[in-house]
Amino acid sequence: MLVSFDNFTKDQLIAQKAEVNLTAKMEDGKIQGSAYMGCNQMSFITEFKKNGKVKISQGVSTMKACQDMTLETAFQKKFDTMTKYSLEGHFLTLSDDNGNSMKFVAADWD
């Protein structure tokens, strides 16, 4: 579950059911992931590398039009620019080289 991103409140993120799923089996160091930010289903490849580096690529999405796509649009613009990751307990934080970040908590620990 996404718990911190840009200027969105936690209540806004919860209302949109914002989440990233990285529970697929890792193959060749890569995980097929998915995301939902309130409208479209998104999928991508995530490669966690040494020294806290991450590469997110091959993002695709369904193309539904919804009333409020503010969160989804912001997420799609920034998600694949994330280059670093850190794990603290049940939290995953992704960040880019400009100081932008997004923080997730494991679904069973929200």
N, C-alpha and C positions, 0 to 999 in steps of 0.2 A: 504494500500500500504506500502510495506517495504521501509523505507527511510534511514536506517542505519544498517549495519551488517558487521562485520569483516572489511576487507580492501577493500570491494567493494565500488565503487563510486556510488553516487546517479544516475548518468547517466547509469551505468551498471544495477542497480536495475530496473530502468524505462525501459530499453531496453528489459529486461527479463520479464517485466510485473509482477514482484514479488509482491505477495499479500497473505494475510491471511484473510479469511472470518469468522467472528464470529457473524454473524447476525441471526443465527437460534435461536429459542425460547429456553430459559434456562429451563431445566427440572431437578428437584432434585439437583439443584446447578451446573449442567453440561451443556455445550454447545457442540453440534456436529459441529466441525469446518472443514474448508478445506483450502488448500494452493496450490499455483502454483508458481513455480520458473523458468518457461521457458520451461519445458518439460512435466513432469508428473503431474497428479492430485493427491493430497494427502488429506487424511482425518484423523481426530483424535478427541479425546474427551478432552475438556478443563474444568477443575474444578477450579474456582476462589474461594479461601478460605479467611478467615479473616486475618488481619495483613499483607496484601500484598503478600500472598503466592499463588502459582498456581501449579497445577499438570496437565501435558500433558501426555496422554496415548493412547493406542490402535491405534497407527499410522499405516496407510496402504497407499499404493501408487500403481498407475498403473506402468507398467514396460517397458515403451518405452525407446529406446536407442536414444539419440540425440547427435549432434556434440559436443556442449559445455555444459557439465553438472556440471561445477565447482561450480556455485552458489548453485544448487540444492543439490549436494553432501555435501557441507559445511552446508547448512541449515538443512538437514536431520540428520547430525551428532550432531548438537547442539540444535535443537528445543526442543526435549523432555527432555533435561537436564536443561531447564529453570525452576527455582523454585520460582521466585519472579516477581511481576508485579507492575507497577505504572502507574497512569493516570494523565496526565497534559494536560488540554484542550482537544484537539482532538488527542492527541498522547498517544499511549500505548507502554510502554517499558517493555520488558521481560528480565530478567537477571538470571544468575546462581550463584552458590556459589564461582566461580573462577573469577568473574568480567567480564565475557563475557556478551554481551547484544545485543539485536536487537530492533529496534525502528520502529513503524508503525504509520501511520497517517490515519485517517478515509478517505475513498475513496472520499467523497464529500468535503474534505478540503485539497487536495494535491496541 
